[in-house]
Amino acid sequence: MRRGHRIAFARVAAAALSHAEAIVTRWLPGGRREGAEWVVRNPRRGDGKPGSFKVNLRNGRWGDFATGDRGGDLVALASYLFDLDQAEAAERVAEMVGVSAYE
């Protein structure tokens, strides 16, 4: 994080949401779309089959209903998947979708 600059989490999350399907297919290959959700195996555990790990492509919320892991947007998903803190996840997602991470 740049010293003295605040991360614009809401802006980054909103920008990511407009690219949600492209992002989840890149981060979570092998899944399938079911209505407004991306359904896939959780890559962070030995998930036997798709079904309990889902990402809502309209609002960015995601969850693993087998473990209780969940988050409210695609920045939180990046943090979870790639073991990053929220600020670093926001910076990486912002770069990916072409917006500034900072206010």
SVG drawing of the C-alpha trace seen along z (x, -y; Angstrom):
<svg xmlns="http://www.w3.org/2000/svg" viewBox="-30 -10 35 46">
<polyline fill="none" stroke="black" stroke-width="0.4" points="0.0,0.0 1.2,-3.5 2.1,-5.4 -0.5,-8.0 -3.1,-6.8 -6.3,-5.0 -7.5,-2.0 -10.8,-2.6 -12.2,0.8 -15.7,0.1 -14.5,-1.3 -12.2,1.7 -15.0,4.2 -17.5,2.5 -15.0,2.4 -14.2,6.1 -17.9,7.0 -18.3,5.6 -15.7,8.3 -16.9,11.0 -17.4,13.9 -13.9,13.3 -12.3,13.1 -13.9,16.3 -13.2,18.3 -9.5,17.2 -9.2,17.8 -11.5,20.8 -11.2,22.8 -13.3,25.9 -16.4,24.5 -19.8,23.9 -22.3,21.2 -25.7,21.9 -27.9,18.9 -26.2,16.0 -23.6,18.2 -20.2,19.8 -20.1,23.2 -16.7,24.8 -14.5,27.0 -12.8,25.0 -9.1,25.0 -8.1,24.3 -9.2,27.8 -9.7,31.3 -13.1,30.6 -14.4,33.8 -16.9,32.2 -18.4,28.8 -21.4,27.7 -20.5,26.2 -18.3,23.4 -20.2,20.7 -19.6,17.1 -22.5,14.9 -21.7,13.1 -24.2,10.3 -23.1,9.1 -19.7,10.8 -20.6,12.6 -19.1,16.1 -19.0,18.9 -18.0,22.4 -21.0,23.9 -19.1,26.9 -16.6,24.9 -18.4,21.7 -15.7,19.6 -17.4,16.6 -16.9,13.1 -18.8,10.1 -17.0,9.2 -14.3,10.3 -11.6,8.5 -12.3,10.7 -12.3,13.7 -8.8,12.8 -7.7,12.4 -9.0,15.9 -7.8,17.7 -4.3,16.2 -3.7,15.8 -3.3,12.0 -4.3,9.3 -7.3,7.2 -5.1,4.2 -2.8,6.3 -5.8,8.1 -7.5,4.8 -4.3,3.5 -3.9,6.7 -7.6,6.7 -7.5,3.0 -4.5,3.6 -6.3,6.5 -9.4,4.5 -7.6,1.2 -8.6,-1.1 -6.7,-2.9 -6.7,-1.2 -6.4,-4.5 -8.8,-7.3"/>
</svg>
